[in-house]
Amino acid sequence: MKEARWQRLLEDFQDGALSEAECRELMEWFDEDAANLPAFVEELRTGNTLAALHMMRSDGISKTVKDSLERQDVSVDISQSVRQRIESAAPRLAAEVGRTPLPRRKRTLRWIGMTGVAAAVVVAFVWLLVPRGTDHGRVVATVQNVRQVPGISSGDALHSRQVLKFDRGRIKVNFQSGARLAIQGPAEFQLLGPNSAQLRYGVATVRVPGEIKGFVLETPYQRVTDLGTSFGVDVDRAGDTAISVFEGEIELDGQRRLIGGQTVALTAAAEAPRAIPYAMDQFLDTWRVSFGVEQLVGNVRVASPTERHSPGLVEDHDSLLLFPEREDVLLKQGDVVNGTDPGTYRRPFRKQTVTLSEDVRVDSFLLQYNPGHDESVSVKQEFQGELHFDRPIVALILQKDLLDASDAQLALPGTNFRDIFRRGINDADMVGLSLDRRVLRVAFNVTNGVDQIRVLVATDDNLTSQ
């Protein structure tokens, strides 16, 4: 086997991407020459990724992996044979790893997966050796929501140095620091700590709400530090990178700063980031997901970063707009809203006001339909839509006086609603809340004025009590 080929197999082994055919090829290569197996394992050791395979136990493998192995006896034999052959060389080399000085950035704890992609997936996860004192294994983040990514579920705990790689779908990750990271596949990223990560490739939006600062996202050619902001990063498989700042400010490699509305590009050949026209389109999905909006049905969209701070001035004849407002706001016992229970809400509201029975923390969204026609001319506009959130909706504010009263607490600083005519909903409008309180259905009919309601969604910290 040519060196380039077995190096490729070694890389696939490290990435958990060996197919059944490649497992067989690797076994045949081991059999060709007695020196091949030690060379393979030595290369793993040199790269600081030798698994402590001699420590593996069958009861340490997850149920999903066991089920996969039990379904495919042939693949089991192949994968176990590869594992056993490498195990035979592991004890001696493991001791050598403990004596060998390693570069600091290489002293990490990883997982290795070996997968067969023919009839089923075969996975055998194994711990890698790490020096004492590292924080690998410590939970640093949680999966808030996930869509079409096999093997990952909402609520999964994520650990320092854990790598996530997926070809499609998307994931929203909540870091312990409070930072939010939404990633669209194909992507590969690694969690580095409770306030840092590395994006190897993929499209991601980072939001660091409130007073949180200092989140670090490493890319192939740049280290991005948040200074209280939201920004997008697009890294292709070659490492070429585009960074767009949506709000606030970021710092690149501790030297150059970018503010909202700026975009730079980075490549291996470039000595420094190069300014390019502001780019937002490729981040629209991850921008939406970063706020916990899983799906929008109908002509509904989340307001862009430039629109977010001025809902009263934004007109859109064709779309219902969702404006993310303040996050993690404390509503107190005794506060009045129009509804908290599943069901249908219409005017009049005399019997549809609710006093909160306990304190609750919420993220606020302003839902608006503003077609922008001449108010002196009555032109009927109809609109229907559906909004899916990754957390329960805990309250609705539907009438003008309650909207006005809640502006100071829930609207973004500096938002001006004085020029909005006829806030709230009209007699012909309908708002429906699903039984699980995660889906909002609306039917708005606007003759003149603007339809606006507030949707108050539980903050992430409230999820354990739902």
PyMOL commands that set and color helices and strands:
alter all, ss='L'
color gray80, all
select helices_A, chain A and resi 3-15+20-32+36-46+53-55+58-60+63-71+73-87+90-99+104-106+281-290+305-308+311-313+400-410+460-465
alter helices_A, ss='H'
color red, helices_A
select strands_A, chain A and resi 111-112+126-127+139-147+157-159+163-166+170-175+180-193+196-207+216-218+223-235+241-252+256-259+263-266+274-276+293-297+300-302+320-324+329-331+336-337+343-345+354-355+360-369+381-389+393-397+430-433+439-446+451-458
alter strands_A, ss='S'
color yellow, strands_A
deselect
rebuild
show_as cartoon
